[in-house]
Structure formats: structure tokens, C-alpha cells
């Protein structure tokens, strides 16, 4: 029996990971879900559910180490950037409990959870990225509009600090609106302005082991769920995902991983947006965690959480037809609220629907 702790249990970030681990038929697995929201936790499929303080609370370290000592798991997986960042502040004490982890080094984690730091690494590595300006004051904002605005004067604002779901994102060509937006977020010094890219995006989810790429899969995004609830239209929740292989995406994504780490180790999820020349530009790396859509790949035949478990616990690599994009193109993953996701294809959709 392999005992695995997954944090954030019951949340959108972790549900897919736990479902993937439960799909594993190679050995018995016990999942212990940790979470700070009791309502979310009740929705988790973990075998055991433990209510924890949030990772930002003073007693988080004490409680986590206590759980590790009591449960003695084989492996722990942190499925949220902020919690991973906080937990790795006492990494050595976690490791002293005997639990295994497959996570990047602390410098890489710090770089990736702070978007401006990773942007600088991409740029210094020679990767094509949109120009960025840190907004410390109104003069910086004016400069950003002057230097980065497109033909319509539009720029892209976003927060640099830890947070998903397009935190702080706003496309705007109005200076006063931008000032109000940053004021409301108390974001002076934490916001960057960037050149506006196209709405076309692609992601690339990968698992590495000591600098070796073990498995990776590309995915296009056909829109965001609940996009009307966000001023930018970006919610961080993919509505329709599609398996997608592209040699240029593979090359740029791998370069982005190596830009932030000389020896990538663990999970690297590269988000990219296409510029107007058709080149995918890395915008961030989701470090140490899987995308919320990871169950898509598992249902299609590429179970990355099980691959991670096998590497971490057994030092065992997978047998795949190819490392990059082992899944066929054109598989779709449809998602909605209060309904199970659906793995399908556009052909099956067209055959199933009656057009009025």
C-alpha cells in the first residue's frame, strides 16, 4: 500500500490529481487529502480527509509536520503554488519526516511563483516574450501606455505576486481605468504592464527528473469557463481543452523550463500566448503542480500524477510511445459546473447534435 498526501483536497486544483491517482491499478493506493476549507474537503474523493490551517497561518508548519509524523506517508504532493512556496520554507524539516517529494529546488519555485522574475529569466535566455514594465507609480503607468500600447493603445495589466486565475489581469487603453484598477488592488509595485498578445493560447504540461524530460503533453484552450465574470475574460479555468502537438511549442516550452532551472525536476506547466507574428510566448510556469485539467490526459491514456508517483516513490520511469505528446491530436475535454467532464472529439459532437 502506497500512502500519498495531496494538499488542497476538494478544490478544483486537486480533484483531478486525486481522481488520477485513484485510477492507478498497478498497486493499492491510499489518498490522504489535506484542506483548509471544510466544505471543499467534503467533496474530495480522498480516502481520509484532514482539515488543516491555511498555509499562510502561523500554525500551518506545526500542523503539517504533525500530520506527517502521525500518518507516515510515502509521498506528499502540494497542488497549489502558494502552499508549495510556504511549505518549502521548512523543506528540510519535511524531508526529515521521511516523506518523499518530487519538487523543484527552492530558487526555481521562487522564480516561477513571481511572474516578473520568471519573465526576466525567459528574456535573458533569449526566448521571445512580451515586453514588461513594473508599475511602481503613475509615471511608470504613463510610460507603459506610451511604449507598450498597441495600435488601439491597449496594454495588459497583471499582478506579479503569487496567484492563479489571471490574478489582476486587465486589458485596457484608458489611463484612469488602469489607475483605479491598481488602486483597488493596492497593487502599486506589484503590477506589471505588458504588450497585449492575441487571445490564442496553448499550455504544455511536463514532468522532469533531474534534468531529464520524462513526459510532456501540449493542449490548446478553446475558451475560459465563466469568462464573463472576469474583466479580462481570463479565469484560469479552461472550458474546452484540446490535445495539440507542435514542434515549436515543444521547443519553446522546454527552453522556458531550462531558463528557470539548470536541471528541471518535478512538474513544470508552461502557459503560452501567441503574439501577432504567430509565435507562442511563455507568460508563466505553473511550478510543482498539475493543471486542473490533468484528468483529461489521464482519461485519454497519459496519467501524469501516476507517473509522478512512480518516479517519486519507486524511481520508475514510464514506458511511453514518445516523451513529447504521446496522445493523439484533437481529443477534447469539455468542462462545466455541476457536471462531470467529458472526453470526446469534434466528430462525436457533430454526430450527436441536431442542428435546428
N, C-alpha and C positions, 0 to 999 in steps of 0.2 A: 504493500500500500504506500503510495506516494502522497504526502500531505503538503498541500500548497495553500499559502495565504495570498489572497488577492484583495487589494485595498480598493476603497470606493465602491464596495459591493452594492448592487441595486441601482447604481447610477448608469446613465447612458454610456459613460466611458468604459464601465466594467462588465456590463451584462453580456456583451458579445464575447469577451475574453473567457468568462466563466462558462458560457454555453459551448465554446470551442473546446475547452479542457474536458468538459463532460462528454464530448463526442469521442474522446480517445478510448479505443478498445484494446490498446496494447498492454495495459496494466490497470489495476484498480487505483483510483484517484479519489482523495478526499479534499474537497474545497472548503476552506475556512474564509468567509467573507468578513472583512472589516469595513465599517462605515460609520460616519458621524451623523447621518440622517436616518432616524429610526423608521420613517415611512418608506424611504428608498430601500433600506435594508430588508424590510419585509417582502419586497418584490424580488429579491435576489434568489437565484437557484442554488446558491451555495448550500452545502450540507450543514454547516454550522455558521451562525451569524453573530458577530460580536460588535456591540455598539461601542464606538471609540470617540475620544475627543477629536475635534478637527485638528489637522496638522499644524495650524497656526496657534493652537492653545498651548499654554505653558506646560501642562501635564501630558502632552502628547508623547514625548520621549519616554517618560516613565511608564505610561500605559502600554506603548508598543513593545518595549523591552520586556515588560511583564508578560504580555501575551506570548512573545517568542519563547521565553523561558518555560512557560506553562505548557504550550502546545507542542513545542519542539518540531516545527515544520521542516520539511526537506528544502523548501524553496519559498521565497516571498517575491511577489511581483507588485510593484507600485504602478497603478494605472491612472495617474494624474501628475502632470508636470509639477504643480506646486507641492504636492505631498512628497514626490521624489526629491525635489530640491531641499525641502525641510529635513527629510529623513537622512539624506546623505551628509548633513552636518554632523551626525554622530554615526557615520558609516562604520567605523572600526568597532564600536560597541555592538552594532547589529551583527557584524561578522563574528564577533566573539561568542555569540549565542550558538554558533554552528550552522545557522541557516545559510543557504546558498542564494546568490543573486546573480543575474546576468545583466549588469547595467554599465553604462559608460563611466569614465573617470569623472571626478567632480568638476574639473575645469571645463570639460565638454558640456556637462549638464548646465553649468552656469552660463556658458556661451549661448546655448540653444534656448534657454528659457527667457533670455533677454534678447529680444529680436534685433535690436540695433547692434549688439555685439556679434551676432551671427551674420548680419548683413555685412559688417566690416570684414569678417573672415572670408565671406564669399567674394567680396570685391577684391581683397588683397590676393586671393587665389587666382584671380583672372576670370572669374565667372561673370557673365552678363547679368546685371541686376539693375533695378530701377534706382535712380539717384535718390538719396535720402538727406534730409536736413533735420537735426534735432531742434525742437521748438522750445526754447527757454523763455522767450518773451515775444512781444508783439512784433518787434523788428525782425526777429527770425521768421515769423509767420509771413510778414510782408516779403522778405527775401525769397521765401519758399514759393509764394504765388508768382513772383517775378521770374524765378529761374526754372521752376518745375511745372508751371501751368501749361496745359495743352492748348490747342487752338481755341478751345472754349474757356480757357482759364481754369480748368478743373485740376485739383490736386487730390491726393489720397492721404487722409489723416488716420493714424492708428496709435495705440498705446505701445510703448516699448516693454513694459513690465509683464510679469507672468500672467497669463490668462488666455483662454481659448475663445472660440465663438466669435472671432473677429473683434476682439476687445477694442473698443474705442474707435472702430472703423467708421469713416465718413468721407464720401466723395463730395467735394463742394468747390464752387468757384466764387463764393461770397466770403469776404474777409470777416464781416461782422458775425455771420453764422459760425465761422470757424472759431472766432474768439469766444462766443457763447458756449460752443461745444466743449472747448478746452476748459473754460471756467467751470462749467457744470461738472466736469470730471476731475476738477482740481489737478489738471494734467500738465501744467507748465513744467517743463523739464523732463516729463515722462512721455510726451508725444513726439512723433516724427511725422514729417510731411514727405511724401514720395511721389514720383511720377506715376500717373494713372496708367495702369495696364489694361488689357482687354478683359472682358468677363470670362474668357475661356481659361479653364484651369485643369490641372492634372496633378495627381498625387502618386507617390512612389513609396511603398512600404517595404522595409527591408530588415533583415536580421543578420548581424555580423558576429564573428567570433575571432577575437584577437587579430583584427585587421583583414580577415578573410570574409568575403561576402558569401553567406550561406544560402539565402533565398531572398528574392525580391519580386514584387508584382506591381505593375502600373495600373492606374484606374482613372478614367475620365469622370468628371462630375457633370451631370445634366441638371444643375439647379440645386438650390438650397431649400430645405424644409423650413416652413414658417418664415420665408424671406420677407413677407410683408410686415413682420414685427420688428425688423431691423432697418434703420435709416440707410445703411449701406447695402442692404439686401443679402449680407453675409451673416449667417447664423452659426456656422461651424457644424451644421447638421446636414449631411448630404441627403437629398431627396431621392435621386436616382444615380447610382454608380454603374459604370460600365468597364469591364476589363479591357485593357488597352496596352499594347506593346509598341514601343517606338525606340529605335536605337539612340536617337538624340536625347530623349528623355532619360534613358538609362545612363548615358554618358554624363549628362549634366548632374543628375541626381547623385551618382557615385562621386563626382568631383565635389559636390556640396558636402557630402559626408566626410570626405577626406580633408576638406577645407577646415572643418571644425575639430577634426581629430586625426592625428597621425596614424592611429591604429583603432579604427572604429570597432566598438564592442557593444553588443546589445541591439536595441531597436532604434532605428532611425526612420522617421516618416517625413519625407520631403514634400512640402507643398510648393507648387509652382503655378505661376500665371503667365500666359503668353503676352509678349509685347506686340506692338503693331507691325513688327517685322517678322512675326511668326516664331520667335524664339522663346522657349519656356524659361522664365526667370525664377530662381528659387526665392521664395518670400520668407520661409521659416522651416525649421526642422522640429517636428514634434519628437522630443527625445525620451527614450526609455519607456515609451508606452505605445500601444497599438491604436490605430484609428478606431472610432466607434463602429465602423463598418467591417471590422476584421472577420466577423462571422460570414460575410459574403464570400470571402476567399475560401474559408473552411468548408462551407456548403458546396462550393464548386470543386473542391479537391485539394486545396492548399491550406492546411491547418497550421498557421504560423505560431499560435500560442503553444501547441503541442511540440512544434519544432523547438521553440524556446525552452520548454520544459525538458525535452530530451537532451539538449545541449547543456543546460544548467545542471541537471540532476545526474545525467548518465554520461555526459561528454560524448554524445552520439549525434552524428550529422545525418541529415535526411538523404534518402535516395530520390532524386528528382530528375525528370527528363531534361531539364535545363535550370540553371540557377536563376536567371532573369526571366520573368514572365512565363512560368510553366503552364499557366491557364490559357485557354483559347480566348481570342478577342471576341467582343460582342455579347458577353454574358451580362445581364442586367440584374441589379439589386434594387428593388422598389421598397421604400420605407414610408410609413405614416404613423400617426398617433393611434394607440389602442388597436393596432392590427399587426399581426406577425409579418415580418419582411418576406418578400417573395423573390426567389431566384428564377429568372426567366430570360427570354430573348425577345427582340423586337418582332421576330417572325411569329412567335407564340402569341404575343399581344395582338398582332394584326389578325391572326386566325381566330382569336377568342371574341373580338369585339364586333358588334353590329353597328354599322355606320348609318345614322338616320338620314 
